[in-house]
Amino acid sequence: MNTPPVCDYEGSDYQTSFWDQGGRAYEDGVEEVALKRLLPRTGKLMLELGAGAGRNTHRYQGFEQVVLLDYSFTQLQQARQRLGGSERYRYVAADVYKLPFVEGLFDSATMIRTLHHMADARLALAQVRRVLQSRAMFILEFANKRNIKSILRYTFKRQSWNPFSPEPIEFAALNFDFHPATVRTWLRLCQLSVERQLAVSHFRIPLLKRILPLRLMVWMDALLQPTGNLWQLSPSVFVRNRAVGETPSAPAGAFFQCPACGAPLADTPPELVCESCGRTYPVEDGIYDLRIKEE
Ligand SMILES: C[S@@+](CC[C@H](N)C(=O)[O-])C[C@H]1O[C@@H](n2cnc3c(N)ncnc32)[C@H](O)[C@@H]1O
C-alpha cells in the first residue's frame, strides 16, 4: 500500500530547541492538565504514537507497560536516555500508517502533536483503531485551524485561507491544521466515539507569556478547557475517544506483525524475521526498528 511521506525528525534537536529552550513551559503545562483530566487512572498496555523524545511518557504512570512508537530512531534514542531501558517501556521505530502490531492489542493509546504531520489523517486514525481492543481509550490531540487567532486574521484579511472550511490547511510542508468537525467525522468513520473534548492552549501568545506568571496562564487555560465540549476556538484540541464496534482480541503472546505484509512476527531480538515475506528487522540500542526499508 502506498502511504503518504513521513515528516522526518531523524537527527532533530526538537526536544531541546522547541521544548527545553524554546519558552514552551505554558504549552507543556496546559497539556499536562488536559492529559490528567482525560487519562484513566490505570491501564495495562498503552501505545504512545509519535512519542518523540518521550516528553509526555512520565504522565502515563498508571499503565503497566508503555510502547513508545516514533518514525525517528534518534527521537527514540533520546526517549530511552530519558526513561531508561526498563521492561515497562518498549521502543518501536515504525510508521503510523503501517503499524507493526497485531489487531486488538492495546487497551489505550495517545497521539499528541503528531496528527498534524499526517497528509492522510483518516488513514492514520484507521490504523490506530485496528490495533486497539474494543472499548479501548484513545486520546488524540490535533491542531485546530478554526482558532480565534486565525479567525481574526482571516476577518482582517491578514490570512488568505478560510478557517471555517472543512479541509485541512497545509501551512508548511507536511504540517497541517484541521477543522474540528472534520476530525470528528474521521473519528466516527474509524469507529472511534468521542467522549470528551478539551480546548487547550488559548493563551499561546508570546506577549502574554512574557508578562503574565506561568501559573496564572496555566490556571486560566485550565478554567477554559472544558468549553471544548461546546466549541473549540483554541489552537490545540484534546479529544478522548472510545473504540466502538467489535475487534477480535489479540491472541495470547502475539504482539508484532510485519509492517510490510501483515504476517505475525515473532519477538526474537536482535533480529525479527518475517517468515512470510522474508524481510528482517533489527533491534538496536533496545529499539525495535520496524520501518520498511526501500529495496
Ligand atoms: C511534533 S513531534 C511530537 C512529539 C511528542 N508527541 C511531543 O508532544 O513532545 C511529532 C513526532 O511525530 C513523529 N512522526 C511524524 N510522522 C510520523 C509517522 N508517520 N509515523 C511515526 N511517527 C511520526 C515525528 O518523528 C516526531 O517525533
PDBQT file of the ligand as one rigid body, heavy atoms in Angstrom, charges set to zero:
ROOT
HETATM    1  C1  LIG A 301       5.956  17.412  16.987  1.00  0.00    +0.000 C 
HETATM    2  S1  LIG A 301       6.674  15.875  17.439  1.00  0.00    +0.000 S 
HETATM    3  C2  LIG A 301       5.740  15.476  18.901  1.00  0.00    +0.000 C 
HETATM    4  C3  LIG A 301       6.452  14.560  19.845  1.00  0.00    +0.000 C 
HETATM    5  C4  LIG A 301       5.699  14.277  21.154  1.00  0.00    +0.000 C 
HETATM    6  N1  LIG A 301       4.410  13.663  20.919  1.00  0.00    +0.000 N 
HETATM    7  C5  LIG A 301       5.537  15.545  21.944  1.00  0.00    +0.000 C 
HETATM    8  O1  LIG A 301       4.407  16.054  22.012  1.00  0.00    +0.000 OA
HETATM    9  O2  LIG A 301       6.514  16.032  22.501  1.00  0.00    +0.000 OA
HETATM   10  C6  LIG A 301       5.988  14.792  16.215  1.00  0.00    +0.000 C 
HETATM   11  C7  LIG A 301       6.556  13.385  16.239  1.00  0.00    +0.000 C 
HETATM   12  O3  LIG A 301       5.820  12.581  15.319  1.00  0.00    +0.000 OA
HETATM   13  C8  LIG A 301       6.714  11.724  14.660  1.00  0.00    +0.000 C 
HETATM   14  N2  LIG A 301       6.111  11.312  13.379  1.00  0.00    +0.000 N 
HETATM   15  C9  LIG A 301       5.766  12.107  12.346  1.00  0.00    +0.000 A 
HETATM   16  N3  LIG A 301       5.229  11.367  11.360  1.00  0.00    +0.000 NA
HETATM   17  C10 LIG A 301       5.233  10.072  11.791  1.00  0.00    +0.000 A 
HETATM   18  C11 LIG A 301       4.814   8.835  11.223  1.00  0.00    +0.000 A 
HETATM   19  N4  LIG A 301       4.262   8.767  10.011  1.00  0.00    +0.000 N 
HETATM   20  N5  LIG A 301       4.969   7.710  11.952  1.00  0.00    +0.000 NA
HETATM   21  C12 LIG A 301       5.531   7.750  13.190  1.00  0.00    +0.000 A 
HETATM   22  N6  LIG A 301       5.953   8.892  13.772  1.00  0.00    +0.000 NA
HETATM   23  C13 LIG A 301       5.794  10.039  13.077  1.00  0.00    +0.000 A 
HETATM   24  C14 LIG A 301       7.978  12.539  14.484  1.00  0.00    +0.000 C 
HETATM   25  O4  LIG A 301       9.116  11.719  14.274  1.00  0.00    +0.000 OA
HETATM   26  C15 LIG A 301       8.022  13.323  15.794  1.00  0.00    +0.000 C 
HETATM   27  O5  LIG A 301       8.792  12.694  16.782  1.00  0.00    +0.000 OA
ENDROOT
TORSDOF 0
